[in-house]
Amino acid sequence: MDTNELAKLSVKELRTLNEIIIDLIKAKLSVDAVSKKHLLKIGKEVTIDDKKFKDDIFIVHKINKKNAVLKKKGSDYRMWNVPISLINI
């Protein structure tokens, strides 16, 4: 579907299409998070998709339902609660 076809749709049809697309994106992100969660193990070294922590390596301390508690390698005191979707294995 190109922009010319989309321009012909009514606002109601566009909203319906938008809802469908958002639901598909959420479903795909959920599947990705589940597959990543199965690969995560306590003690595993990972990185984070964030420009603030671009070159930092973290160690998985705890795995929760939607997030993982990570500790920066070489640091004993500070931990971060990070969404699983942002973790690179």
C-alpha positions in Angstrom: 0.0 0.0 0.0 1.5 3.3 -1.0 0.8 6.9 0.1 -1.7 7.5 -2.7 -3.8 4.6 -1.6 -3.6 5.7 2.0 -4.6 9.3 1.1 -7.9 7.9 -0.3 -8.8 6.2 3.0 -11.2 7.9 5.5 -10.0 8.9 8.9 -11.9 6.0 10.5 -10.2 3.5 8.1 -6.8 5.1 8.9 -7.4 4.8 12.6 -8.4 1.2 12.2 -5.3 0.5 10.2 -3.2 2.3 12.8 -4.6 0.1 15.6 -3.8 -3.0 13.6 -0.2 -1.9 12.9 0.3 -1.0 16.6 -1.0 -4.4 17.7 1.4 -6.2 15.2 4.3 -4.2 16.5 3.5 -5.0 20.1 3.2 -8.7 19.2 6.5 -8.8 17.4 8.3 -6.9 20.3 6.7 -9.4 22.8 8.0 -12.4 20.8 11.5 -10.8 20.6 11.5 -10.2 24.3 10.4 -13.8 25.1 13.2 -15.2 22.9 15.8 -12.9 24.5 14.6 -13.8 27.9 15.2 -17.5 27.3 18.8 -16.7 26.2 19.5 -14.5 29.3 21.2 -16.2 32.2 22.3 -14.8 35.5 26.0 -13.9 35.3 25.9 -13.5 31.5 27.7 -10.5 30.0 25.5 -8.2 27.9 25.3 -4.7 26.4 22.5 -2.2 26.3 21.0 -0.4 23.2 21.5 3.1 24.6 23.9 5.8 23.6 24.7 6.6 27.2 25.9 3.0 27.8 27.3 2.5 24.2 30.6 0.7 25.1 29.7 -0.6 28.6 29.4 -4.3 29.5 26.9 -5.4 32.1 26.4 -8.6 34.0 22.9 -10.0 34.5 22.1 -10.0 38.2 18.4 -10.9 38.2 15.8 -11.6 35.5 12.2 -10.3 36.1 9.1 -10.6 34.0 9.7 -7.6 31.7 13.1 -6.3 33.0 16.5 -7.5 34.0 18.6 -6.2 36.8 22.1 -5.5 35.4 25.3 -4.6 37.1 28.0 -2.7 35.3 31.1 -4.9 34.9 33.8 -3.6 37.4 31.2 -1.9 39.6 30.0 -3.4 42.9 27.3 -1.1 44.0 25.2 0.4 41.1 22.5 -1.7 39.3 20.1 -0.8 36.6 16.6 -2.2 35.9 16.6 -2.5 32.1 13.8 -3.6 29.8 14.7 -6.9 28.2 14.0 -5.4 24.7 17.0 -3.0 25.2 19.5 -5.8 26.0 21.9 -7.2 23.5 23.1 -10.7 24.1 
